[in-house]
Amino acid sequence: MQFKEVQVPEGDLIQSENGKLTIGDRPIIGVLRGDGIGTDITPVMQKVVNTAVEKAFGGRRAIAWCPLYAGLEGLRRYGSEFPDETVEAIRYLRIAIKGPFTTPIGEETHVCLHCAHQQDKPGKCEKCGKDDGVCERFRSINVRFRQHLELFACVRPIRYFAGVPAPNKYADKVNFVIFRENTEDVYAGYDFENGSDTARAIIDLIKQREGREIRSDSGIGVKPISVFGTKRIVRKALQWAVAQNLPSVTLVHKGNIMKFTEGSFCKWGYELAQEEFGDRTITEKALWDDFDGKMPGGKILMKDRIADSIFQQIQTRPDEYSVLALPNLNGDYLSDAAIALVGGLGLGPGANMSDDVALFEATHGTAPKYTGMDKVNPGSLILSAVMMLNHMGWYEAADLILRGMERSIQDAHVTYDLARLMVRDGRSDVSEVSCSGFGEAIIQRM
């Protein structure tokens, strides 16, 4: 395939058939640096990954990195922060990894991709003074990648690293994976301003059909949750549990209030487990009715929990959970709450996946005030690369990186964010290192 700006290097194109990948010894992987601190952390991640692959496979394997462009780099090369060519290149390559991208959060008409400042006119940025990074406000680049590539599963492994000061006394027991549905629920984007024709029409329709009154000055959101969307996210979660030999999958929902959306998510999830994984799964009811509460060998326990209660339970007994599957909004909340249990977003990896394409990512923002300072923690993106290597079946390289990071943290050779927490916790042997220094510390300890 020919591209305008993307230069595909020599290497092995990744193939996919029925969701199963074929990976050569020199796979071509897309890499997007991202905005802000993405320019600091992405090269560090690549160096750590390249070293781990070299050590693990003795030169027999290597990644052929293919630069792709969005955000500020997309604006410079294509005149768009979200180029169509980049979407097509990710679809073509099947696996990519990206740094963070600027996301406008206010109501101003323009945003600067250098410093994230928002203003009401184009041209030079009123804050940083640069004249090549201001563009019209846009919907989240991250969300658009998910929607354009139909990356329906947001996958967030949450685990504790020994030595990281964590606010929860049971943090060392946290080790689970969150599967958040990416295309439905509130992320479908059916959100209508109060007074708009669509909002008024929906209010009138509900009054006519159901006889129920909604205040006329209300904004209206529509929350679609389908059989199709539910079953494919639960299938993905169960596939993970089977592949990793994990003991349970928990469906998280608010079905006690929203019976026909979130309640149906729970019902349809159980149906999928029975239809496609009936020989591998058992419900909590069957566990007690048929096995007196004693888990039979080779089975995965299917259970469900109300959304508000799960926030308590991951704090008080996190070791009871190994895989959790959720609709979008609950999954968003739970992911950030869970990573806070173990020390924060700096060590939180993530990926967005379909059955054929996987986009791995840093799960934090662009922190533009630190851009170019070689200061921030690259751990989130490095751990996302660990997910990527495992996804590729290159487990040996992934394990080397994990080992190196575990030892770096235990030795207190860490970036400023972890260093200040360790000092506050009373450690006297902390060595604060730079972003690239943390990468070197990991490499030295592989």
Secondary structure, 3 states (H helix, E strand, C coil): CCCCCCCCCCCECCEEECCEEECCCCEEEEEECCCCCHHHHHHHHHHHHHHHHHHHHCCCCCCEEEEECCHHHHHHHHCCCCCHHHHHHHHHHCEEEECCCCCCCCCCCEEECCCCCEECCCCCCCCCCCCCCEEECCCCHHHHHHHHCCCCEEEEEEECCCCCCCCCCCHHHCEEEEEEECCCHHHHCCEECCCCHHHHHHHHHHHHHHCCCCCCCCCEECCCCCHHHHHHHHHHHHHHHHHCCCCEEEEEECCCCCCCCHHHHHHHHHHHHHHHHCCCEEEHHHHHHHHCCCCCCCCEEEEEEEHHHHHHHHHHCHHHCCEEEECHHHHHHHHHHHHHHCCCHHHCEEEEECCCCEEEEECCCCCHHHCCCCCCCCHHHHHHHHHHHHHHCCHHHHHHHHHHHHHHHHCCEECHHHHHHHHHCCCCCCEECCHHHHHHHHHHCC
